[in-house]
Amino acid sequence: MSLYSNIVYKGNRAYQIIDVIKIHMFLNSDNSVNERVLGMYVHEKGGDHVLQRDRDFLICVEIPDAEIVGEAK
């Protein structure tokens, strides 16, 4: 069972969580985040956003807003 629901909201945007991984997996020796390696990981997973919750990175895909394509008569 996952610690997180499959959808998370930040501001007025919704994101589908596709992976959760510990932050320490992407730390340099000085405890800064290796953004290049993190970016490669996100790309490999098919994500487009990274959110942080506690000690985890949430690899996410933004859920697009719904569009009204036609009007019912």
Summary of the structure (lengths in Angstrom):
residues: 73
radius of gyration: 15.5
end to end distance: 44.7
largest distance: 62.9
contacts: 152
relative contact order: 0.26
helix: 21%
strand: 40%
